[in-house]
């Protein structure tokens, strides 16, 4: 038969919650710095807000790219329609040009 253990004192539970909150804040800061460190300066300036969380920064980036999707599609369609195979020395050069337009 298992021995019953007394419940955790309230002070310990409070300490655990504070530790969890501190860990959550630290992890959020790490992810936020990663986001900031991997995007262009222009995007950084656009999404940088005081006291924002990683989730808020990610959502701001998502909104920027979702909003630009139709215009990006139109731009790429125009580029692809104007790239002609006969303008290149071989198929590989043609493919590299098309691939370069996507990046």
N, C-alpha and C positions, 0 to 999 in steps of 0.2 A: 504494500500500500504506500502510495506516495505521500511524503510529508508536506503539509500545507506550509506555504511561505507567506510571511506577512507582506501586505501590499507596500509598495514603494512609498516612502515619505513624500509629502507634498513638495518639500524643498528640492528633492532629487528630481521629481517630475518637472518642476519649473526650470531647473538647471538643464535638463535634457532638451526642453523646448527652446531655451535660449541658445544652447549649443547647435541645435538643428537650424535655428534662424540664422545664426552666425555662419554656419556652413553653407546654407542656401545663398546668403548674400555674397560670400566669397566665390562660390561657384558661378553665380550670375556675373560677378565682376570679371572672372576669368574668361567666360564665354563672350561677354561684351567687348573685352579687349581683343579677343581673337577676331571678332567681327570687324572691329575698327581697324585692325592691323592687316586685314586681307582685302579690303575694298579700296577703290580709288579715292584720291583726295576730294574730288568733286562729290562723290557719293557720301563720303564722310561728312563734309560740310552740310550736305542736305539733311542727313538724318541725326546729326549730333544735337542732343538736347540734354540739359542738366537733369541729373537724377533719373535718367531713363534706364530701363532694365534691358537685358538681352532680348527678351521676348518683344518688347516695344521696338527695339532697333531692327530686329528681324522682320517684324510686321511692316515697318516703314519701308524697308528694302523690297519686301514682297509687293507692296502697293506701287512702288516706283516701276517695277518690272512688269507687273500686270497691266498697269495703265499704259505702258509703252508697247505692249505686245502687238496691237493692230498696226501701229506705225512702223514697227520693226519688220513685220511681215510684208508690208507694202514696199519698204526700202529694199529688203532682200529679193523680193520678186522682181523689182525693177533692175537690180544689179544682175541677177541671174539671166534675165531676158536680154541683157545687153552684152553678156560675155559670149563670144563666138569662138568655137573650136578652131576655126581657120586662122584666128589671130595668134595661135600658139604653135610652137615648134613640134609639140607632141601632146598626147593625151595626159601624160603625167603633169606637165606644166599647166594645162587647162584645169585639171582636178585640184592642183595646189592653189590656183587662183580662186576657184569656187570655195574651197575649204577656208582660205584666208578671209573671204567675205563673211563667213559665219562667226569668226572669232572677233 
